Amino acid sequence: MHQVRYFLSMARTLNFTRAADECNVTQPSLTRAIQKLEEELGGALFRRERARTHLTDLGRLMLPHLDRTFEAAEAAKHLARGVGKAQVTPLALGVASSIDSDVLESVLAELGAGLPGFALSVMSASSAEIIEAALNGSLDLIIVEMPDDRPDRLEAWTLFEQAYHLVLRAEHKLASGDTARLADARDEAFIDWGGDAIERLSAAAASVGFEPVIPHRAAEPAQVRRLILAGLGCALMPRPRDCDGASRLRALRLEDVDVVRSVVLSAISGRQRSIAADAFVRASRARDWSLASAA
């Protein structure tokens, strides 16, 4: 794994001397380790041009994979240390109500299995409310849609891009294809489920020239789906995980508006993280969350 660590340092610095200093090894040792990795991968990872060093095509291709591999190994070591020392702390996690991910479930499952006594508390609300709770010290970590005016104190790691869809009953007149125009839904009743969704709907509808009619409200996405299936309206929301060809729901990509938000894992910069929080960050960054973003 030290070869991967040396490669990642080189990819950041593009300088053998600085990378060796960063890894606390001699430059010849770092060079030999990277050459060994190149032999294992079957090609050069860096291209040297006089005083400049660049990643090769293979190096650029390998970078995200090796980065995730290293993060996963570090997460495993950290979990093992926490178990060995029996140092387990609670985790207060905030998750925006618009976010529904099986990757999140797998991260929590890993922590539950690796940290005896793991005690989790979860808050679900709008991204703005979650961020405010974190700034006030009520939450250790948060997963939210990135706000346009991100507070300076918020340290953030992008997880995936979340696209909003028009969600309808399968037999709805607009559900004949895979896409729709939001403008064509101007006469439809919309369902408000609070959180970030109502803000996204209002802004998107305004951009195509109408104000949505919102007679119905629900507390969370599962209830929204029930109201849609009951024929009470449609919703602008991230694609439900159970919305496939066999489902009674259809999630349509929007042709006339682009409602896409970055979902980030965030912590308060400079605030010391507990073992559980640090393990969550490491395990999350070791995974490919882009699978959570439906097309």
C-alpha positions as CSV (number, residue, x, y, z in Angstrom):
1,M,0.0,0.0,0.0
2,H,3.0,2.3,0.5
3,Q,3.4,2.3,-3.3
4,V,-0.1,3.7,-3.8
5,R,0.6,6.3,-1.1
6,Y,3.7,7.4,-2.9
7,F,1.9,7.5,-6.2
8,L,-0.9,9.7,-4.8
9,S,1.6,12.1,-3.3
10,M,3.4,12.3,-6.7
11,A,0.1,12.9,-8.4
12,R,-0.6,15.8,-6.1
13,T,2.8,17.5,-6.2
14,L,4.1,16.3,-9.6
15,N,7.6,16.7,-8.0
16,F,9.7,13.7,-6.8
17,T,11.5,15.8,-4.2
18,R,8.4,17.3,-2.6
19,A,6.6,13.9,-2.8
20,A,9.5,12.2,-1.0
21,D,9.6,14.8,1.7
22,E,5.8,14.5,2.1
23,C,6.1,10.7,2.5
24,N,9.2,11.0,4.7
25,V,11.3,8.8,2.5
26,T,14.3,9.3,0.3
27,Q,13.8,10.2,-3.3
28,P,15.4,7.0,-4.7
29,S,13.1,4.9,-2.4
30,L,10.0,6.8,-3.7
31,T,11.2,6.4,-7.3
32,R,11.8,2.7,-6.9
33,A,8.4,2.2,-5.4
34,I,6.6,4.0,-8.2
35,Q,8.6,2.0,-10.8
36,K,7.5,-1.2,-9.0
37,L,3.9,0.0,-9.2
38,E,4.3,0.8,-12.9
39,E,5.6,-2.7,-13.5
40,E,2.6,-4.2,-11.8
41,L,0.2,-2.0,-13.7
42,G,1.9,-2.6,-17.0
43,G,2.9,1.0,-18.0
44,A,4.3,4.3,-17.1
45,L,2.3,6.5,-14.7
46,F,4.3,9.7,-15.1
47,R,5.9,11.4,-18.0
48,R,9.1,13.4,-17.4
49,E,9.8,16.4,-19.6
50,R,13.0,18.2,-18.5
51,A,12.0,19.9,-15.2
52,R,8.3,19.1,-15.5
53,T,6.5,15.9,-14.6
54,H,3.0,14.9,-15.8
55,L,0.6,12.1,-15.4
56,T,0.4,9.7,-18.4
57,D,-3.0,8.6,-19.7
58,L,-2.6,5.5,-17.6
59,G,-1.8,7.5,-14.6
60,R,-4.9,9.7,-15.0
61,L,-7.0,6.6,-15.5
62,M,-5.6,4.9,-12.3
63,L,-5.7,8.0,-10.1
64,P,-9.4,7.8,-8.9
65,H,-9.2,4.0,-8.5
66,L,-6.0,4.1,-6.5
67,D,-7.3,7.0,-4.4
68,R,-10.4,5.0,-3.4
69,T,-8.3,1.9,-2.8
70,F,-6.0,3.9,-0.4
71,E,-9.0,5.5,1.4
72,A,-10.6,2.1,1.9
73,A,-7.4,0.7,3.3
74,E,-7.0,3.7,5.7
75,A,-10.6,3.3,6.7
76,A,-10.1,-0.4,7.5
77,K,-7.0,0.4,9.6
78,H,-8.7,3.1,11.5
79,L,-11.6,0.9,12.3
80,A,-9.3,-1.8,13.5
81,R,-7.4,0.7,15.8
82,G,-10.7,1.9,17.2
83,V,-11.9,-1.6,18.0
84,G,-8.5,-2.5,19.5
85,K,-8.5,0.4,21.8
86,A,-12.2,0.0,22.6
87,Q,-12.7,3.7,21.9
88,V,-16.1,4.1,20.5
89,T,-18.1,7.3,20.4
90,P,-21.6,8.2,19.3
91,L,-22.2,9.8,15.9
92,A,-24.7,12.6,15.3
93,L,-25.4,12.6,11.6
94,G,-27.6,15.0,9.6
95,V,-28.9,13.8,6.2
96,A,-31.0,16.1,4.0
97,S,-34.5,14.7,3.4
98,S,-33.9,14.8,-0.4
99,I,-31.1,12.2,-0.2
100,D,-31.8,8.5,-0.4
101,S,-28.8,6.3,-1.0
102,D,-27.9,2.6,-0.6
103,V,-24.2,3.7,-0.4
104,L,-25.1,5.5,2.8
105,E,-26.7,2.4,4.1
106,S,-23.5,0.4,3.3
107,V,-21.3,2.9,5.1
108,L,-23.5,2.8,8.2
109,A,-23.5,-1.0,8.0
110,E,-19.7,-1.1,8.0
111,L,-19.5,1.2,11.0
112,G,-22.2,-0.8,12.8
113,A,-20.2,-4.0,12.3
114,G,-16.8,-2.5,13.0
115,L,-17.4,-0.3,16.0
116,P,-18.9,-2.2,19.0
117,G,-21.3,0.1,20.9
118,F,-21.7,2.3,17.8
119,A,-24.5,4.8,18.7
120,L,-26.0,6.7,15.8
121,S,-28.5,9.5,15.9
122,V,-29.8,10.9,12.6
123,M,-31.5,14.2,11.8
124,S,-33.5,14.6,8.6
125,A,-34.5,18.1,7.4
126,S,-33.7,20.6,4.7
127,S,-30.1,21.2,3.8
128,A,-30.3,24.7,5.3
129,E,-31.6,23.4,8.6
130,I,-29.0,20.6,8.7
131,I,-26.2,23.0,8.0
132,E,-27.5,25.3,10.7
133,A,-27.6,22.5,13.2
134,A,-24.0,21.5,12.4
135,L,-22.8,25.1,12.8
136,N,-24.5,25.2,16.2
137,G,-22.7,22.0,17.3
138,S,-25.7,19.6,17.3
139,L,-24.3,17.4,14.5
140,D,-20.9,15.8,13.9
141,L,-21.3,15.2,10.1
142,I,-23.8,16.2,7.5
143,I,-24.8,15.0,4.1
144,V,-26.6,17.8,2.2
145,E,-27.1,19.4,-1.1
146,M,-24.3,22.0,-1.6
147,P,-25.7,25.5,-1.0
148,D,-24.8,28.3,-3.4
149,D,-23.5,30.3,-0.4
150,R,-21.6,27.6,1.5
151,P,-20.4,28.9,4.9
152,D,-16.6,29.3,5.2
153,R,-16.6,27.0,8.3
154,L,-17.9,24.1,6.3
155,E,-15.4,21.6,5.0
156,A,-17.0,19.6,2.2
157,W,-16.3,16.5,0.1
158,T,-18.4,16.0,-3.0
159,L,-20.1,12.6,-3.1
160,F,-22.3,12.7,-6.3
161,E,-24.5,14.9,-8.5
162,Q,-28.2,14.6,-7.7
163,A,-30.6,15.2,-10.5
164,Y,-34.3,16.1,-9.9
165,H,-36.9,14.3,-12.0
166,L,-40.6,14.8,-12.7
167,V,-42.2,11.8,-10.9
168,L,-45.6,10.7,-12.0
169,R,-47.9,7.7,-12.1
170,A,-47.0,5.3,-14.9
171,E,-50.3,5.8,-16.6
172,H,-50.1,9.6,-16.6
173,K,-50.4,11.3,-20.0
174,L,-46.9,12.8,-19.7
175,A,-45.3,9.5,-18.8
176,S,-45.2,8.0,-22.3
177,G,-41.4,8.5,-22.7
178,D,-38.3,8.9,-20.6
179,T,-38.3,12.7,-20.7
180,A,-40.7,15.5,-20.2
181,R,-40.9,19.3,-20.2
182,L,-41.6,20.9,-16.8
183,A,-43.6,23.6,-18.7
184,D,-46.0,20.9,-19.9
185,A,-46.8,20.1,-16.2
186,R,-47.9,23.7,-15.4
187,D,-51.6,22.6,-15.0
188,E,-50.7,19.6,-12.7
189,A,-51.0,19.5,-9.0
190,F,-47.7,19.2,-7.3
191,I,-46.9,17.6,-3.9
192,D,-44.7,19.5,-1.5
193,W,-42.5,17.4,0.8
194,G,-40.6,20.2,2.3
195,G,-36.8,20.2,2.6
196,D,-34.9,21.2,-0.5
197,A,-37.6,20.0,-3.0
198,I,-40.0,23.0,-2.7
199,E,-37.1,25.4,-3.3
200,R,-36.0,23.4,-6.4
201,L,-39.5,23.2,-7.7
202,S,-40.3,26.9,-7.3
203,A,-37.0,28.0,-9.0
204,A,-37.4,25.5,-11.8
205,A,-41.0,26.4,-12.5
206,A,-40.2,30.1,-12.4
207,S,-37.5,29.6,-15.0
208,V,-40.1,28.2,-17.5
209,G,-42.7,30.8,-16.7
210,F,-45.3,29.4,-14.2
211,E,-46.0,29.2,-10.5
212,P,-46.8,25.6,-9.4
213,V,-50.0,24.7,-7.8
214,I,-49.2,22.8,-4.6
215,P,-52.4,21.6,-2.8
216,H,-50.8,18.6,-1.0
217,R,-48.0,18.2,1.4
218,A,-46.2,15.1,2.8
219,A,-43.5,14.7,5.4
220,E,-41.0,12.5,3.5
221,P,-40.4,10.9,0.1
222,A,-42.2,7.6,0.9
223,Q,-45.4,9.5,1.6
224,V,-44.9,11.5,-1.6
225,R,-44.8,8.3,-3.6
226,R,-48.1,7.2,-1.9
227,L,-49.8,10.4,-2.8
228,I,-48.6,10.2,-6.4
229,L,-49.9,6.6,-6.7
230,A,-53.2,7.8,-5.2
231,G,-53.5,10.1,-8.2
232,L,-53.2,13.3,-6.1
233,G,-50.5,14.9,-8.2
234,C,-46.9,14.7,-9.3
235,A,-43.6,15.8,-7.7
236,L,-40.2,17.2,-8.5
237,M,-37.7,15.0,-6.7
238,P,-34.6,12.8,-7.1
239,R,-35.3,9.6,-8.9
240,P,-36.8,7.1,-6.4
241,R,-34.7,3.9,-6.0
242,D,-37.8,1.7,-6.6
243,C,-38.7,3.5,-9.8
244,D,-37.9,0.9,-12.5
245,G,-39.8,-0.6,-15.4
246,A,-41.9,-2.7,-13.1
247,S,-42.9,0.2,-10.9
248,R,-46.2,2.0,-11.0
249,L,-44.2,5.3,-10.9
250,R,-42.2,7.0,-13.7
251,A,-39.3,9.4,-13.1
252,L,-38.8,11.6,-16.2
253,R,-35.7,13.6,-17.0
254,L,-36.5,17.2,-17.7
255,E,-35.8,18.6,-21.1
256,D,-36.3,22.3,-20.4
257,V,-34.7,22.8,-17.0
258,D,-31.5,21.4,-15.5
259,V,-32.1,20.7,-11.8
260,V,-28.9,19.1,-10.6
261,R,-27.3,19.7,-7.2
262,S,-24.0,18.5,-5.8
263,V,-24.4,16.2,-2.7
264,V,-21.6,16.7,-0.2
265,L,-20.4,15.2,3.0
266,S,-19.5,18.0,5.3
267,A,-17.9,18.7,8.7
268,I,-17.1,21.9,10.5
269,S,-13.5,22.9,9.6
270,G,-11.1,22.7,12.6
271,R,-13.5,20.8,14.8
272,Q,-12.0,17.6,16.2
273,R,-13.8,14.5,15.0
274,S,-14.6,11.5,17.1
275,I,-13.5,8.0,16.1
276,A,-16.9,7.2,14.8
277,A,-17.1,10.5,12.8
278,D,-13.6,10.0,11.4
279,A,-14.4,6.4,10.5
280,F,-17.5,7.6,8.7
281,V,-15.6,10.1,6.6
282,R,-12.9,7.6,5.7
283,A,-15.5,4.9,4.7
284,S,-17.5,7.4,2.7
285,R,-14.6,8.8,0.8
286,A,-13.5,5.2,-0.1
287,R,-16.7,4.5,-2.0
288,D,-18.0,5.5,-5.4
289,W,-21.2,7.5,-4.6
290,S,-21.8,8.3,-8.2
291,L,-23.8,5.0,-8.3
292,A,-26.3,6.8,-6.1
293,S,-27.1,9.3,-8.8
294,A,-29.8,8.0,-11.2
295,A,-29.7,9.1,-14.8
